[in-house]
Amino acid sequence: MIQNVSVIGLGKLGASMLAGMASRGFHVIGVDIAESSVRAVNEGRAPVQETDLDEMISAHIDKIYSTTSHEEAVLGSDISFVIVPTPSDSRGAFELQYAKYAFEQLGKALAKKDSYHVFVLTSTVLPGATRHGLLPVLEAASGKKCGKDFGLCYGPEFIALGSVIRDFLNPDFYLVGEFDERSGDVLEEVNRKISAKDPIVRRMSIENAEIAKIALNSYVTMKISFANTLADLCERVPGGDVDVISDAIGSDTRIGRKYLTGGLGFAGPCFPRDNVALGFLCEQVGADGDLLVANHGYNKSIATRITTKIAPLLQRGQTAAVLGLSYKPLSHVVEESQGVALALAMAEAGMRVIGYDPLAADGARSAFRDKALVAESIDAALADAALVVVTTPDALFRTLKAEDFLGSKESVTVVDCWRCLDPVVTNHPKINYLPLGRCLDDDFAASVLEAIWAH
Ligand SMILES: NC(=O)c1ccc[n+]([C@@H]2O[C@H](COP(=O)([O-])OP(=O)(O)OC[C@H]3O[C@@H](n4cnc5c(N)ncnc54)[C@H](O)[C@@H]3O)[C@@H](O)[C@H]2O)c1
């Protein structure tokens, strides 16, 4: 029975895996090249910001040890999970330099070990990377043979920032890409001990697992874009309301309601880049990736489209506020954030823009440079704003009252991208309320429809 595991890379995903596995009774050795992360873990603190991570590490510190030595990890465990960065390159592919360095260090350590060891790559990579990019590094550094002296798997996780530990312990399924049956057996055993319930385990070749990982994320992005297309359509049909349609078609088990709420586009550190990477892969191997490329282009166009729509609502010299700069509520991450993209597009169109976010102010400030301002408080953001765009359904924004938007102003325009604001705001006579995804001019929309059918 496997009791000793190691995690290489104590970042947003790796540190949560370390804590999650310790909570399931494993003795976990964590490795990071950053001494500050290693020190934090050994002192019982989270090396990165993630929900419940501090508490989980300190609660299970008796089962956790952290080091900068890859050798200690290999010699002190039976299985190593490698979860280091794989940044996107200019073509959209995932770079392997961090993973190669990690596997080289792990291979050198393996050379000193007599017993069998399994390596699991958890970082997101493109098909072929595990077998052709990393396995040769491991074999060269160790002088050993995969399938004989050690095992290899591709074992990605499906987690969302902000709920990494919960997602890690309660996955819908496990994806096991195995070099051989023995490697897969070891990973499945560990997975079954991690999961809170009897999990679905899908075992397959390494390459199929590599495709499945990015295919899942890419599929979700297409669902989001489809919902956004419906929202755009509903704005142009009399009485159109995307929520009514999403609730109806989402009841069909072939579709499901998740990720079907039309609003802004997909964002964050995974969805956009995984979609681009799948498109890149298709192009490289000669498959038709037009659908993926179109999806990316559509998503990127949203900020400009909304800017064009709201530009006539603002007079020269007036200020627009953007509430929500992180890529989703309760996050400090601004990577590929729609709020940031929108604020920049609005500034580019000549508007004076002031943004606000409860957690992402620092990130937004560096993304904006001097093109837009970031307010210290929500009141400061709203004080002079003639137009306000709410870009995330953050609880803080959902509970705002009409007075918060109006202040001492006579009127204000509020664009609600997720139709999440309180009715006291949406029905207020001095607030020009503009929800995305609903028709706001039935007569005009009807005249457009009539013109189509008149001939
Ligand atoms: N964050 C997510 O939401 C998420 C979700 C699914 C998959 N992933 C994938 O997981 C991987 C890691 O993502 P992350 O967000 O945890 O990254 P991160 O940047 O937060 O953390 C990576 C950590 O690895 C460390 N590191 C780099 N090289 C190392 C080495 N040779 N040995 C030991 N440690 C090393 C870094 O110092 C850092 O602490 C990426 O491939 C990413 O695509 C991330």
PDBQT file of the ligand as one rigid body, heavy atoms in Angstrom, charges set to zero:
ROOT
HETATM    1  N1  LIG A 501      -3.801  26.866 -11.421  1.00  0.00    +0.000 N 
HETATM    2  C1  LIG A 501      -4.772  26.200 -12.048  1.00  0.00    +0.000 C 
HETATM    3  O1  LIG A 501      -5.966  26.560 -12.021  1.00  0.00    +0.000 OA
HETATM    4  C2  LIG A 501      -4.439  24.948 -12.792  1.00  0.00    +0.000 A 
HETATM    5  C3  LIG A 501      -5.463  24.040 -13.100  1.00  0.00    +0.000 A 
HETATM    6  C4  LIG A 501      -5.159  22.887 -13.800  1.00  0.00    +0.000 A 
HETATM    7  C5  LIG A 501      -3.844  22.688 -14.218  1.00  0.00    +0.000 A 
HETATM    8  N2  LIG A 501      -2.869  23.593 -13.926  1.00  0.00    +0.000 N 
HETATM    9  C6  LIG A 501      -1.522  23.349 -14.412  1.00  0.00    +0.000 C 
HETATM   10  O2  LIG A 501      -0.690  23.062 -13.306  1.00  0.00    +0.000 OA
HETATM   11  C7  LIG A 501       0.623  23.502 -13.575  1.00  0.00    +0.000 C 
HETATM   12  C8  LIG A 501       1.088  24.347 -12.413  1.00  0.00    +0.000 C 
HETATM   13  O3  LIG A 501       0.169  25.390 -12.246  1.00  0.00    +0.000 OA
HETATM   14  P1  LIG A 501       0.150  26.274 -10.931  1.00  0.00    +0.000 P 
HETATM   15  O4  LIG A 501      -0.958  27.249 -11.150  1.00  0.00    +0.000 OA
HETATM   16  O5  LIG A 501       0.157  25.441  -9.723  1.00  0.00    +0.000 OA
HETATM   17  O6  LIG A 501       1.578  27.014 -11.083  1.00  0.00    +0.000 OA
HETATM   18  P2  LIG A 501       2.310  27.981 -10.066  1.00  0.00    +0.000 P 
HETATM   19  O7  LIG A 501       3.131  28.902 -10.892  1.00  0.00    +0.000 OA
HETATM   20  O8  LIG A 501       1.334  28.541  -9.078  1.00  0.00    +0.000 OA
HETATM   21  O9  LIG A 501       3.277  27.011  -9.236  1.00  0.00    +0.000 OA
HETATM   22  C9  LIG A 501       4.339  26.275  -9.786  1.00  0.00    +0.000 C 
HETATM   23  C10 LIG A 501       5.386  26.032  -8.703  1.00  0.00    +0.000 C 
HETATM   24  O10 LIG A 501       6.397  25.180  -9.241  1.00  0.00    +0.000 OA
HETATM   25  C11 LIG A 501       7.653  25.601  -8.728  1.00  0.00    +0.000 C 
HETATM   26  N3  LIG A 501       8.709  25.037  -9.565  1.00  0.00    +0.000 N 
HETATM   27  C12 LIG A 501       9.132  25.421 -10.795  1.00  0.00    +0.000 A 
HETATM   28  N4  LIG A 501      10.103  24.584 -11.225  1.00  0.00    +0.000 NA
HETATM   29  C13 LIG A 501      10.289  23.656 -10.261  1.00  0.00    +0.000 A 
HETATM   30  C14 LIG A 501      11.128  22.529 -10.105  1.00  0.00    +0.000 A 
HETATM   31  N5  LIG A 501      12.004  22.168 -11.048  1.00  0.00    +0.000 N 
HETATM   32  N6  LIG A 501      11.053  21.814  -8.982  1.00  0.00    +0.000 NA
HETATM   33  C15 LIG A 501      10.209  22.154  -7.997  1.00  0.00    +0.000 A 
HETATM   34  N7  LIG A 501       9.376  23.201  -8.082  1.00  0.00    +0.000 NA
HETATM   35  C16 LIG A 501       9.415  23.936  -9.196  1.00  0.00    +0.000 A 
HETATM   36  C17 LIG A 501       7.557  27.113  -8.720  1.00  0.00    +0.000 C 
HETATM   37  O11 LIG A 501       8.523  27.701  -7.880  1.00  0.00    +0.000 OA
HETATM   38  C18 LIG A 501       6.108  27.301  -8.236  1.00  0.00    +0.000 C 
HETATM   39  O12 LIG A 501       6.047  27.386  -6.835  1.00  0.00    +0.000 OA
HETATM   40  C19 LIG A 501       0.567  24.206 -14.932  1.00  0.00    +0.000 C 
HETATM   41  O13 LIG A 501       0.905  23.313 -15.945  1.00  0.00    +0.000 OA
HETATM   42  C20 LIG A 501      -0.893  24.552 -15.057  1.00  0.00    +0.000 C 
HETATM   43  O14 LIG A 501      -1.309  24.665 -16.394  1.00  0.00    +0.000 OA
HETATM   44  C21 LIG A 501      -3.127  24.699 -13.191  1.00  0.00    +0.000 A 
ENDROOT
TORSDOF 0
